[in-house]
Amino acid sequence: MIRLLLAIEASSPTTARADRLKERPIYQGHGVPEYWIVDDDSRLVERWRPDDQRPEIVHEILAWQPVPEIPALRIDLNDVLGRDE
């Protein structure tokens, strides 16, 4: 059996509502450990977990570690989203 560990949506003005109101509850309801909504315009990532009522807003370093036995994947959002410092 394949288990989805992470779902990522690249949000746009035309998809933002569906990402938050339709897709997110589906992923949370199926117990997907993390659902990220990448908002390029705002230069941030919303991180949702199954029991969250509100997202964690990540602006700088996004770390994901699906299993403790391996090092976390660390993403510098300043680099990825092109934020000027």
VMD Tcl script that draws the C-alpha trace (Angstrom):
set ca {
  {0.00 0.00 0.00}
  {1.30 3.44 -0.94}
  {0.83 6.15 1.67}
  {0.94 9.81 0.68}
  {3.30 11.66 3.05}
  {3.18 15.14 1.52}
  {0.96 17.06 -0.87}
  {2.02 20.40 -2.34}
  {-0.16 22.89 -4.21}
  {1.25 25.87 -6.10}
  {-1.49 28.36 -5.43}
  {-2.63 31.07 -7.82}
  {-5.42 33.62 -7.58}
  {-7.67 31.28 -9.57}
  {-6.94 28.18 -7.46}
  {-6.43 29.61 -3.95}
  {-10.05 29.16 -2.86}
  {-10.21 25.54 -4.04}
  {-6.80 24.77 -2.50}
  {-7.95 25.95 0.92}
  {-11.62 25.01 0.96}
  {-11.82 21.85 -1.18}
  {-8.39 20.22 -1.45}
  {-7.19 20.84 2.11}
  {-10.08 19.04 3.86}
  {-9.62 16.06 1.55}
  {-5.94 15.71 2.40}
  {-6.56 16.30 6.12}
  {-9.45 13.84 6.12}
  {-7.25 11.14 4.61}
  {-4.54 11.76 7.21}
  {-1.88 13.10 4.87}
  {0.78 14.23 7.37}
  {1.53 17.52 5.61}
  {-0.21 19.63 2.98}
  {1.64 22.71 1.74}
  {0.09 25.58 -0.15}
  {2.85 27.58 -1.83}
  {1.82 31.19 -2.33}
  {4.37 32.74 -4.68}
  {2.71 36.18 -4.60}
  {2.96 36.37 -0.80}
  {6.29 34.52 -0.73}
  {5.20 32.03 1.90}
  {4.05 28.48 2.47}
  {1.01 27.43 4.48}
  {1.77 24.14 6.22}
  {-1.31 22.12 7.18}
  {-1.37 18.95 9.27}
  {-4.35 16.60 9.78}
  {-5.68 18.17 13.01}
  {-4.88 21.82 12.20}
  {-7.65 24.40 12.26}
  {-5.20 27.05 11.03}
  {-2.00 26.66 9.04}
  {1.52 27.23 10.18}
  {2.83 30.10 8.04}
  {6.43 29.57 6.95}
  {8.42 32.51 5.55}
  {12.07 31.47 5.73}
  {13.19 27.84 6.22}
  {10.75 25.03 5.55}
  {11.89 21.74 7.08}
  {10.25 18.39 6.35}
  {11.25 15.16 8.05}
  {8.81 12.34 7.31}
  {10.84 9.80 9.29}
  {13.27 10.52 12.14}
  {15.92 8.16 10.76}
  {16.86 10.49 7.90}
  {17.90 14.14 7.98}
  {15.22 16.74 7.33}
  {14.81 18.26 3.90}
  {15.41 21.98 4.43}
  {14.14 24.48 1.87}
  {15.25 28.10 2.00}
  {12.15 29.93 0.83}
  {14.15 33.11 0.25}
  {16.05 31.25 -2.47}
  {13.11 29.30 -3.89}
  {10.58 32.13 -3.96}
  {13.08 34.79 -5.00}
  {12.66 37.06 -2.01}
  {15.01 40.04 -1.97}
  {16.79 40.42 1.33}
}
mol new
graphics top color blue
foreach p $ca { graphics top sphere $p radius 0.5 }
foreach p [lrange $ca 0 end-1] q [lrange $ca 1 end] { graphics top cylinder $p $q radius 0.2 }
display resetview
